[in-house]
Amino acid sequence: MPHIYGTPPASFPSPPTSISSPSSPTIIKPQELSPTTLRRIFHHESDVLIVGAGILGTALAITLARPPHSRSVTLLEKSLKEPDRIVGELLQPGGVSALTDLGLEDCLEGIDSVVVKGYEVIYYGQGVEIGYPANAVGSRRSENDVVGGKEFRPEGRSFHHGRFIRRLREEAMREQNVSVVESTATEVVKCEHTGQILGVQCLTNCEKDVYFGQLTVLADGYASRFRKQYISRSVVSKSRFWGLELIDAVLPKPLHGHVVLGDGAPVLLYQIGSRETRALVDVPEGLDTASTKNGGVKRHLREVVLPSLPECVKPSFERALDEGKLRSMPNSFLPPSVNRFPGMVMLGDAMNMRHPLTGGGMTVALNDVVLLKGLLGPEVVPDLGNTKLVLKQMERFHWRRKGLTSVINILAQALYSLFAANDPQLKALQLGCFRYFQCGGRCVDGPIGLLAGVIRRPLLLFYHFFSVALLSIWLVLSGSPLYRMPWILITSVGIFYKACVVLFPFIHSELKR
């Protein structure tokens, strides 16, 4: 019998029920189960089959199982142990808002999460605060934003990734219409005549198994087993984040994420608990100082990164480095694609990724679920087996998500290009970006509102990016003597050209289907 975690009807004495191996059986009376529950548990047939119990997969399972959808959902996950990852730990305000829209805001409680009020960008030791905007034009506003005439700024949350996932899965296991199954999906099941995806084959306790769904959702993360079969675009990864967990670190600006810029690639610092702080160091491919012949990544962190950090952070960073608990994750980019295969949709990091520098992944995932909640509603799609209608809705999904996801995708890649600057033109743009933030007002509220997922205006991103480019050119012109003006004019053209080279390829990738 497959290892299935589900939630029984209210008549059961001790939820959640576990239907597991004969060594620890749980007696289930079939007459107490609805026909759809019987089909889901005993015949492995459901309205929706979701592969991957991560952020998107679990939130989508809960959403589709609850009224007004009330779909029968099977959620497959290869391991139900609490994950231990070094990314997916900062949820921007736009993600918190989406979580509230889905009725899952309680999942942020009881996990020692930390309020995030914005960022502190530190450029060669000089810092500028970038708080989340209260009055940003184009932001999503609610009546709760104003209390007693005073307007409050939106807030993000940071936490241990695994704890948040655990809370989401616990919520899924409480849903009567959801069965959470620990099983490894190995390949899709396809109708030989129509090509429609019917479900997946999987391994449960090393035994072959099959699960079916009217709609199969593949959301198996950044290392997706199925991506190459259904997406023609390739994942691009040019660097890795190496992570340390700092204990009792003193940050320059508490309750803020920190971006440290210097001669090398950027360093991120943010709290993930009352005592824990995550340090993420970007190490580009082929970096000479991190090569094996020069002592590897650990020596790079000690001799190159450590001296560039704020003084208050150095002791805890060095202690963590001495303990040697280094882990890494690839920083990947994958533009979104339209789902075209009947009976199946691919979502989450399996379908779309961006550099984690801006912490936008979970915000994109949760807002995608909010969008799908409406597009796949029972009044719009009564029968998920109607593959033509589902694919039509997924075409709409691809374009309607652009207001948020294109901004976050492009901004993540463009900012990384500037913050990891490795040539004179990019260095000029990096300085221009920092000086732009120092101007305050709209020069801060606009960019941080876009990054936070509370402003959904792609053209505003274009405006701010080229404002930074023009300011960068002005800084070069104003800081140079007149006799160098011909050369400086050539340099200015180079800076503007570099800005175009950075931004336009990512815009083009968002416009492709």
Secondary structure, DSSP 8 states (H G I E B T S, - for coil): ---EEE---TTSSSSS-EE--TTS-----GGGS-HHHHHHHHS-EEEEEEE--SHHHHHHHHHHHSTTT---EEEEES--S----SSS-EE-HHHHHHHHHTT-GGGGSSS--EEE-EEEEEETTEEEEEE--SS-TTB---GGGEETTEE----EEE--HHHHHHHHHHHHHT-TTEEEEE-EEEEEEE-TTT--EEEEEEEETTEEEEEEEEEEEE---TT-SSHHHH--S--EEEEEEEEEEEES---SSTTSEEEEESSSS-EEEEESSSSEEEEEEEEETT-GGGSGGGTHHHHHIIIIIGGGS-TTTHHHHHHHHHHT--EEEEEEEB------STTEEE-GGGT-B--GGG--HHHHHHHHHHHHHHHT-TTT-S-TT-HHHHHHHHHHHHHHTHHHHHHHHHHHHHHHHHHT--SHHHHHHHHHHHHHHHT-THHHHHHHHHHHTSB--HHHHHHHHHHHHHHHHHHHHHTS-GGGHHHHHHHHHHHHHHHHHHHHHHHHHHH--
